[in-house]
């Protein structure tokens, strides 16, 4: 069977998108980035896609500040369907998705968060970690559900918090781990090695079926 076709939704710089593209093009993961879609017309993520020869599509988000309008969300779905997307990866996508989108792609929407969930969900996870005084933070790749960073955890990477850390220095070290584990998680799904039982996500030792993350 062919590579797992992934659609990436991004709103900004797209460094996690670049990590996925690099891993894919280097043959490290059996994934093809089929299309990149952004709610921001001049998002650098779209330029990254174009440079890699990947279709890059801007879809205006509509009148809401934090959500897509139903019409815009339907257009996102149409673009993803047109490009044969099986799994959707959010990479700095700053809009909340509605239930209709999440039901259509149930168990097939991923996100990466700059904290060790369930600690410090939502915005500014690095600042939350520093303000709380934790000694370890990190990155989490998780499935997306209707909550805010509440979906089942796929992979995590721990990052020590140094006494002299600022939000920027901590964010930079966490981002390095995001770039490592996000492609890895997509690779596991492409190999059909992910199993989900309630909140428990496990990784099988070998490919046991068709690609596409159907059980995820």
NORMOJO-V326362 format. One record per residue. N is the residue number from 1. SS is DSSP state (~ for helix, > for strand, _ for the rest). D_CENTER is the distance of its C-alpha to the mean C-alpha in Angstrom with 1 decimal. Layout:
# NORMOJO-V326362
N:SS:D_CENTER
N:SS:D_CENTER
This chain:
# NORMOJO-V326362
1:_:23.5
2:_:21.2
3:_:17.8
4:>:14.8
5:>:13.9
6:>:10.3
7:>:9.8
8:>:7.5
9:>:8.0
10:>:9.0
11:_:11.9
12:_:13.1
13:_:13.7
14:_:10.6
15:~:11.3
16:~:7.9
17:~:8.5
18:~:11.9
19:~:11.2
20:~:9.7
21:~:12.7
22:~:15.0
23:~:14.4
24:~:14.7
25:~:17.8
26:_:19.3
27:_:19.3
28:_:17.5
29:_:15.2
30:_:16.4
31:>:13.7
32:>:14.5
33:>:12.3
34:>:14.5
35:>:13.8
36:>:12.0
37:>:12.8
38:>:13.4
39:_:15.4
40:_:17.0
41:_:19.7
42:_:19.9
43:_:16.3
44:~:16.4
45:~:13.2
46:~:15.6
47:~:18.2
48:~:16.0
49:~:15.5
50:~:19.2
51:~:20.3
52:_:18.6
53:_:20.3
54:_:17.2
55:>:17.9
56:>:16.8
57:>:17.4
58:>:18.0
59:_:18.4
60:_:20.2
61:_:18.8
62:_:22.2
63:_:24.3
64:_:22.0
65:_:20.7
66:_:17.6
67:>:17.1
68:_:17.4
69:_:20.9
70:~:21.4
71:~:22.6
72:~:19.7
73:~:17.3
74:~:19.6
75:~:19.5
76:~:15.7
77:~:16.4
78:~:19.3
79:~:17.6
80:~:15.0
81:~:18.0
82:~:20.1
83:_:17.9
84:_:17.8
85:_:14.1
86:_:13.6
87:>:9.9
88:>:7.4
89:>:3.8
90:>:3.5
91:_:4.7
92:_:7.6
93:_:8.4
94:_:11.5
95:_:12.7
96:>:13.2
97:_:13.1
98:_:16.4
99:~:17.5
100:~:18.5
101:~:15.0
102:~:13.7
103:~:16.9
104:~:16.8
105:_:13.5
106:_:14.3
107:_:12.6
108:_:10.4
109:>:7.4
110:>:4.5
111:>:3.0
112:>:4.8
113:>:8.3
114:_:11.4
115:_:13.8
116:_:15.0
117:_:14.4
118:_:16.5
119:_:18.0
120:_:17.2
121:_:14.7
122:_:14.4
123:_:15.1
124:_:16.5
125:~:15.7
126:~:17.5
127:~:20.5
128:~:20.6
129:~:20.9
130:~:23.6
131:~:25.5
132:~:25.6
133:_:26.9
134:_:24.8
135:_:25.4
136:>:22.0
137:>:18.5
138:>:15.3
139:>:11.5
140:>:9.8
141:>:7.0
142:>:7.9
143:>:8.5
144:_:8.8
145:_:12.5
146:_:15.0
147:_:15.1
148:_:13.6
149:_:11.3
150:_:13.7
151:_:12.1
152:_:13.1
153:>:12.0
154:>:11.2
155:>:11.7
156:>:13.0
157:>:14.9
158:>:17.8
159:>:19.0
160:>:22.6
161:_:23.5
162:_:26.6
163:_:29.5
164:_:29.4
165:_:25.7
166:_:24.7
167:~:21.5
168:~:20.9
169:~:21.9
170:~:19.9
171:~:16.7
172:~:17.5
173:~:17.9
174:~:14.7
175:~:12.8
176:~:14.6
177:~:13.2
178:~:9.5
179:~:10.5
180:~:12.2
181:~:10.3
182:~:6.9
183:~:9.2
184:~:11.4
185:~:9.5
186:~:9.0
187:~:12.6
188:~:13.8
189:~:12.7
190:~:14.4
191:_:17.4
192:_:17.5
193:_:17.8
194:>:15.6
195:>:17.9
196:>:17.3
197:>:20.5
198:_:20.1
199:_:17.9
200:>:18.6
201:>:16.2
202:>:18.2
203:>:18.0
204:_:21.0
205:_:23.0
206:_:23.3
207:_:22.3
208:_:24.0
209:_:23.4
210:_:21.9
211:_:18.5
212:_:15.7
213:_:14.6
214:_:17.2
215:_:17.9
216:_:14.5
